[in-house]
């Protein structure tokens, strides 16, 4: 016989509950409050914080498999643009609108935005592969990435180059003289110049052997590595104008720096001293010398394959697009047309 008989009103309806124990009463009351036939709520799907997912991708799949300089660039895109734009969002919650707002908020050249796009694209593609999202929001046709065109590197004029060559002897420090003689008269990247060792310069045969490069992924911490590409490892002609200024360097030591290659800060100070000693009107900028020499090499020979080989490029299209600027004037172009079409 039931020891407990009570009434309870739930949502305006009176119910009688009979039970032998308090536990049985509680169980019956619970069944009235939460009917067994009511479907249980589906559990919330587990989402993945974008910041955690992106950094895991970078540390596991990206950083160990790319050059240090590239890894530094990738991380700069992550910390400077991508992570702040999606702060607090899960991978599954990022929309096309969020992606477009990221690029809208960025200023500067379109090439800078394209670097950010390249990193974000790899992260979202990984999320698709992992089944976190069905489609990358970056793949939407609505995404528009605009920006200013990057300024091309302008070559020095022929007159400026002649001035510098004539004033190399005015430079006080012998190492500074040697640097200008090598950097200004040969189509070398700065990292290739910094990678030169004593055995790489061969005055007897008039050659420079480019065997390695020195990069600075942490700005002033030199890293000795292979050349940028297989084509970059090459032998070029040594300018006779540079020979009088070449230093005596032991085979295994760096031409600039000795046992340890120079840092970017040291190169910048050296360029400032060269400008001061020569009285040059513009800044001494390493990349401009490479562009200048390749421009004049092609201008004098019209041999793009020769310019390509000197540059260490994989294709001649790269040489033409980025380095050969041309010396001809628009008036000369008009004169050529006039000659071709005149009777």
C-alpha positions as CSV (number, residue, x, y, z in Angstrom):
1,X,0.0,0.0,0.0
2,X,1.3,3.4,-0.9
3,X,2.7,5.3,2.0
4,X,2.8,8.6,0.1
5,X,-0.2,10.2,-1.6
6,X,0.2,13.8,-2.8
7,X,-1.2,16.1,-5.4
8,X,1.0,18.4,-7.5
9,X,-0.1,21.0,-10.1
10,X,2.2,21.2,-13.1
11,X,1.3,23.8,-15.8
12,X,-2.2,24.2,-14.3
13,X,-2.9,20.5,-14.3
14,X,-3.4,18.6,-11.0
15,X,-1.6,15.2,-10.7
16,X,-1.9,12.6,-8.0
17,X,1.3,10.9,-7.1
18,X,1.3,7.7,-5.0
19,X,4.6,6.1,-3.9
20,X,5.9,3.8,-1.3
21,X,9.1,5.8,-0.7
22,X,10.4,9.3,-1.1
23,X,12.7,8.1,-3.9
24,X,9.8,6.6,-5.8
25,X,7.9,9.8,-5.4
26,X,10.8,11.9,-6.7
27,X,11.2,9.6,-9.7
28,X,7.5,9.9,-10.6
29,X,7.5,13.7,-10.1
30,X,10.5,14.0,-12.4
31,X,8.7,12.0,-15.1
32,X,5.9,14.5,-14.9
33,X,8.2,17.5,-15.1
34,X,10.4,16.0,-17.9
35,X,8.3,13.5,-19.8
36,X,10.3,10.5,-21.2
37,X,8.8,11.0,-24.6
38,X,10.4,14.5,-24.9
39,X,13.4,14.3,-27.3
40,X,16.7,15.1,-25.7
41,X,18.4,18.2,-27.0
42,X,21.1,17.4,-29.6
43,X,24.6,18.1,-28.2
44,X,26.3,21.3,-29.5
45,X,28.9,20.4,-32.2
46,X,32.5,20.9,-31.1
47,X,34.1,23.9,-32.9
48,X,37.8,24.8,-33.4
49,X,39.2,28.2,-32.4
50,X,40.7,29.7,-35.6
51,X,43.8,31.0,-33.8
52,X,44.7,27.6,-32.3
53,X,44.1,25.8,-35.6
54,X,46.1,28.4,-37.7
55,X,49.1,28.2,-35.3
56,X,49.0,24.4,-35.3
57,X,49.1,24.4,-39.1
58,X,52.0,26.8,-39.1
59,X,54.1,25.0,-36.5
60,X,53.4,21.5,-37.8
61,X,53.0,21.7,-41.6
62,X,54.5,25.0,-42.7
63,X,57.4,26.2,-40.6
64,X,59.4,22.9,-40.7
65,X,59.2,22.6,-44.5
66,X,60.0,26.1,-45.8
67,X,63.0,28.4,-45.8
68,X,63.5,30.4,-42.6
69,X,63.0,33.7,-44.4
70,X,59.7,32.4,-45.8
71,X,58.6,31.2,-42.4
72,X,59.3,34.6,-41.0
73,X,57.1,36.2,-43.7
74,X,54.3,33.7,-43.0
75,X,54.3,34.4,-39.3
76,X,54.3,38.1,-39.9
77,X,51.1,37.7,-42.0
78,X,49.6,35.6,-39.3
79,X,50.3,37.8,-36.3
80,X,50.0,41.1,-38.1
81,X,46.8,40.6,-40.2
82,X,45.1,37.2,-40.1
83,X,44.8,36.3,-36.4
84,X,43.6,39.8,-35.4
85,X,41.0,39.8,-38.2
86,X,39.4,36.5,-36.9
87,X,40.0,37.0,-33.2
88,X,37.5,35.0,-31.2
89,X,36.1,33.1,-34.2
90,X,36.0,29.4,-34.8
91,X,37.2,28.0,-38.1
92,X,33.6,26.9,-38.8
93,X,32.2,30.4,-38.2
94,X,34.4,32.4,-40.7
95,X,32.3,33.7,-43.6
96,X,33.1,35.2,-46.9
97,X,32.2,38.6,-45.3
98,X,34.8,38.1,-42.6
99,X,37.5,37.4,-45.3
100,X,36.5,40.4,-47.4
101,X,36.6,42.6,-44.3
102,X,40.2,41.4,-43.7
103,X,41.4,42.6,-47.1
104,X,39.4,45.8,-46.9
105,X,41.1,46.7,-43.7
106,X,44.6,46.3,-45.1
107,X,46.4,49.2,-46.7
108,X,49.4,49.3,-49.0
109,X,50.3,47.5,-52.2
110,X,48.3,44.6,-53.6
111,X,51.4,42.4,-53.5
112,X,51.3,42.7,-49.7
113,X,47.7,41.6,-49.6
114,X,48.5,38.7,-51.9
115,X,51.1,37.4,-49.3
116,X,48.3,37.4,-46.7
117,X,46.0,35.7,-49.1
118,X,48.5,32.9,-49.8
119,X,48.9,32.1,-46.1
120,X,45.2,32.2,-45.3
121,X,44.4,30.1,-48.4
122,X,46.6,27.3,-47.1
123,X,45.0,27.3,-43.7
124,X,41.4,27.2,-45.0
125,X,42.3,24.5,-47.5
126,X,43.6,22.4,-44.6
127,X,40.3,23.0,-42.8
128,X,38.4,21.7,-45.8
129,X,40.7,18.6,-45.9
130,X,40.1,18.0,-42.2
131,X,36.3,18.2,-42.7
132,X,35.8,21.3,-40.5
133,X,34.3,23.2,-43.4
134,X,32.8,22.2,-46.7
135,X,34.3,25.1,-48.8
136,X,36.9,27.7,-48.1
137,X,35.2,31.2,-47.9
138,X,38.3,32.6,-49.6
139,X,37.3,30.7,-52.8
140,X,34.2,32.8,-53.2
141,X,34.0,34.8,-56.5
142,X,32.8,37.7,-54.4
143,X,36.2,38.2,-52.8
144,X,38.0,41.3,-54.3
145,X,41.6,42.1,-53.4
146,X,42.7,45.5,-54.6
147,X,45.5,47.8,-53.7
148,X,48.2,50.1,-55.1
149,X,50.6,48.7,-57.6
150,X,54.0,48.1,-56.0
151,X,56.7,50.6,-57.2
152,X,59.3,48.9,-59.5
153,X,62.9,49.3,-58.7
154,X,64.3,52.1,-60.8
155,X,67.9,51.7,-62.2
156,X,70.5,54.3,-61.6
157,X,71.2,56.4,-64.6
158,X,74.3,55.8,-66.7
159,X,75.7,59.1,-65.5
160,X,75.2,58.2,-61.9
161,X,77.0,54.9,-62.4
162,X,79.9,56.6,-64.1
163,X,80.1,59.0,-61.2
164,X,80.2,56.2,-58.6
165,X,82.9,54.3,-60.5
166,X,85.0,57.4,-60.9
167,X,84.7,58.1,-57.1
168,X,85.4,54.6,-55.7
169,X,88.9,55.8,-54.8
170,X,87.4,58.5,-52.6
171,X,85.9,56.0,-50.2
172,X,88.0,55.9,-47.0
173,X,87.4,52.3,-45.8
174,X,89.0,49.6,-48.0
175,X,86.1,47.2,-47.2
176,X,83.6,49.9,-48.3
177,X,85.5,50.4,-51.6
178,X,85.5,46.6,-52.2
179,X,81.8,46.4,-51.5
180,X,80.8,49.1,-54.0
181,X,83.1,47.7,-56.6
182,X,81.5,44.2,-56.3
183,X,77.9,45.2,-55.7
184,X,77.7,48.1,-58.2
185,X,79.4,46.4,-61.1
186,X,77.8,42.9,-61.0
187,X,74.2,41.7,-61.2
188,X,74.3,40.1,-57.7
189,X,71.6,39.9,-55.0
190,X,72.8,41.4,-51.7
191,X,72.6,37.9,-50.1
192,X,74.9,36.6,-52.8
193,X,77.5,39.4,-52.2
194,X,77.4,38.7,-48.5
195,X,77.9,35.0,-49.2
196,X,81.1,35.4,-51.2
197,X,84.2,33.8,-49.7
198,X,87.8,34.3,-50.7
199,X,87.9,31.3,-53.0
200,X,84.9,32.5,-54.9
201,X,86.6,35.4,-56.5
202,X,89.1,34.5,-59.3
203,X,90.9,37.5,-60.7
204,X,93.2,35.4,-62.9
205,X,90.3,33.9,-64.8
206,X,88.1,37.0,-64.5
207,X,85.3,35.1,-62.7
208,X,83.1,35.3,-59.6
209,X,81.6,32.0,-58.4
210,X,78.2,32.3,-56.6
211,X,78.0,29.3,-54.4
212,X,76.0,30.4,-51.4
213,X,73.8,33.1,-49.9
214,X,73.5,34.8,-46.6
215,X,70.0,35.8,-45.4
216,X,68.9,37.5,-42.2
217,X,65.5,36.0,-41.2
218,X,65.8,37.8,-37.8
219,X,67.2,40.9,-39.4
220,X,70.7,40.9,-37.8
221,X,71.2,37.1,-37.3
222,X,73.0,35.9,-40.5
223,X,72.1,32.5,-41.9
224,X,74.4,30.9,-44.4
225,X,72.4,28.8,-47.0
226,X,72.3,27.5,-50.5
227,X,71.6,30.0,-53.3
228,X,68.0,31.0,-53.9
229,X,67.5,28.5,-56.8
230,X,69.6,26.0,-58.7
231,X,70.0,28.6,-61.5
232,X,71.3,31.1,-58.9
233,X,74.4,29.0,-58.4
234,X,76.5,30.3,-61.3
235,X,79.7,31.8,-62.5
236,X,79.7,35.4,-63.8
237,X,82.4,37.6,-65.3
238,X,84.5,39.7,-62.9
239,X,84.5,43.4,-63.9
240,X,88.0,44.7,-64.7
241,X,86.9,47.9,-63.0
242,X,86.5,46.1,-59.7
243,X,89.8,44.2,-59.7
244,X,91.9,47.0,-58.2
245,X,89.7,47.2,-55.1
246,X,89.4,43.5,-54.3
247,X,90.6,42.6,-50.8
248,X,92.8,39.7,-49.9
249,X,90.6,37.1,-48.3
250,X,91.3,33.6,-47.0
251,X,89.5,30.9,-49.0
252,X,87.2,29.9,-46.2
253,X,86.4,33.4,-44.9
254,X,83.8,35.8,-46.1
255,X,84.9,38.7,-48.3
256,X,82.7,41.0,-46.2
257,X,82.9,40.2,-42.5
258,X,85.7,37.6,-42.3
259,X,84.7,34.7,-40.1
260,X,81.1,36.0,-39.8
261,X,79.2,37.6,-42.6
262,X,77.9,41.2,-42.2
263,X,74.5,41.9,-40.8
264,X,71.9,44.2,-42.5
265,X,72.7,46.9,-40.0
266,X,76.3,46.8,-40.9
267,X,75.5,46.9,-44.6
268,X,73.2,49.9,-44.1
269,X,75.9,51.8,-42.3
270,X,78.4,50.9,-45.0
271,X,76.1,52.3,-47.7
272,X,75.7,55.5,-45.7
273,X,79.5,55.9,-45.5
274,X,79.8,55.3,-49.2
275,X,77.3,58.0,-50.0
276,X,79.1,60.4,-47.7
277,X,82.5,59.7,-49.0
278,X,81.6,59.9,-52.7
279,X,79.2,62.8,-52.3
280,X,76.6,60.8,-54.2
281,X,73.2,62.6,-54.4
282,X,70.9,59.5,-53.8
283,X,70.9,56.6,-51.4
284,X,73.2,53.7,-52.0
285,X,70.6,50.8,-52.5
286,X,71.9,47.3,-53.2
287,X,68.8,46.1,-55.2
288,X,69.1,49.1,-57.5
289,X,72.6,48.0,-58.6
290,X,71.3,44.6,-59.7
291,X,68.5,46.2,-61.7
292,X,70.9,48.7,-63.2
293,X,73.5,46.2,-64.3
294,X,70.9,43.9,-65.9
295,X,69.2,46.8,-67.6
296,X,72.5,47.9,-69.2
297,X,73.7,44.4,-70.0
298,X,70.5,43.8,-72.0
299,X,70.5,47.3,-73.5
300,X,74.1,46.9,-74.8
301,X,73.7,43.3,-76.1
302,X,70.0,42.7,-76.7
303,X,70.7,39.2,-75.6
304,X,68.0,38.2,-73.0
305,X,69.5,34.8,-72.5
306,X,72.8,36.3,-71.5
307,X,71.1,38.7,-69.1
308,X,69.1,35.7,-67.7
309,X,72.2,33.7,-67.0
310,X,73.9,36.6,-65.4
311,X,70.9,37.2,-63.1
312,X,70.6,33.6,-62.2
313,X,67.0,33.4,-63.1
314,X,65.1,30.3,-64.1
315,X,63.3,32.0,-67.0
316,X,64.0,34.9,-69.2
317,X,60.5,36.2,-68.6
318,X,61.4,36.9,-65.0
319,X,64.5,38.9,-66.1
320,X,62.5,41.0,-68.5
321,X,59.5,41.6,-66.2
322,X,61.4,42.6,-63.0
323,X,64.9,43.7,-63.9
324,X,65.3,44.9,-67.5
325,X,63.9,48.5,-67.5
326,X,65.2,49.8,-70.8
327,X,67.2,52.9,-71.5
328,X,65.5,54.0,-74.7
329,X,63.4,57.2,-74.8
330,X,59.9,57.6,-76.3
331,X,61.4,60.0,-78.8
332,X,63.8,57.3,-80.0
333,X,60.8,54.9,-80.3
334,X,59.0,57.4,-82.5
335,X,62.2,57.9,-84.7
336,X,62.4,54.1,-85.3
337,X,58.8,54.0,-86.5
338,X,59.4,57.0,-88.7
339,X,62.3,55.3,-90.4
340,X,60.4,52.1,-90.9
341,X,57.4,53.8,-92.5
342,X,59.0,56.6,-94.5
343,X,59.6,56.3,-98.2
